[in-house]
Amino acid sequence: MDTQLIQEQYALLERLQALNSDHVQALTHTPDWSEIRLGLKDVPALVGDPNHPRVRRDHEVLLQFDDRYPTLPPLFQIGPERPICAHIWRNRTICLLQHSWYPARELWTGVVDLVEMLQRGTYSSSPADQSDHQWLRREENRRRLHELVGSPTRFRLPLPAPAISTAPPSRPKISTVS
C-alpha cells in the first residue's frame, strides 16, 4: 500500500477518533492493512437497542466489506455492489475485511459513516422486525440509511479534515497484528 494512502487512512482515523472519543478505544491492523479492527466501548448504547438481535453477549461488531459470509445480511450498502455486514461478536471490536478490489479510501469512509450512523441511533430496529432484511426493506429506514451513507467518496462530518503530514501521527493505541 502506498504511503499517501496510509497517510489518508491515518487522517480518517483522526476524524473518527475526534468524533467518537467516547466510543473508539483502539485500532489494530495487519501489516498490509487488509484487516482492521476498531475497539469500541458501550456498543449497546451505540446500537441504540440492547435487545437488538445482533447485540451479543460480549459486544463485538464484525463488519464485512465482502460476501465471504453470506449468512449475514447486509446492514447497508456503499454502491449497488458493496454490501456492508455487521455482527456483534465476542469483544468490543469492529472487524473490517477488505477485498483486494475494494479501495481503502472507500473502506475508511465506510468506517466513519458507520460509526456516525451508530451514534445517531439509526442502527436499531423495532421488536416487530424479525430480520435485518425486513428492516432494510422498510422504505423509511432505507431512506435514512442512504441519507447517512451517501456517496463513498465524500464526508458529512462537521469536523475539518486534519492536515496530512509526511509521517503518521504517533498514537500508542495503534498497533500491528499478524
C-alpha positions, 0 to 999 in steps of 0.5 A: 500500500502506498504511503499517501494512502496510509497517510489518508487512512491515518487522517480518517482515523483522526476524524473518527477518533475526534468524533467518537472519543467516547466510543473508539478505544483502539485500532489494530491492523495487519501489516498490509492493512487488509484487516482492521479492527476498531475497539469500541466501548458501550456498543449497546448504547451505540446500537441504540437497542440492547435487545437488538438481535445482533447485540451479543453477549460480549459486544463485538461488531464484525463488519464485512466489506465482502460476501465471504459470509453470506449468512449475514445480511447486509446492514447497508450498502456503499454502491449497488455492489458493496454490501456492508455486514455487521455482527456483534461478536465476542469483544468490543471490536469492529472487524473490517475485511477488505477485498483486494478490489475494494479501495481503502479510501472507500473502506475508511469512509465506510468506517466513519459513516458507520460509526456516525450512523451508530451514534445517531441511533439509526442502527436499531430496529423495532421488536416487530422486525424479525430480520435485518432484511425486513428492516432494510426493506422498510422504505423509511429506514432505507431512506435514512440509511442512504441519507447517512451513507451517501456517496463513498467518496465524500464526508458529512462530518462537521469536523475539518479534515486534519492536515496530512503530514509526511509521517503518521501521527504517533498514537500508542493505541495503534498497533500491528497484528499478524 
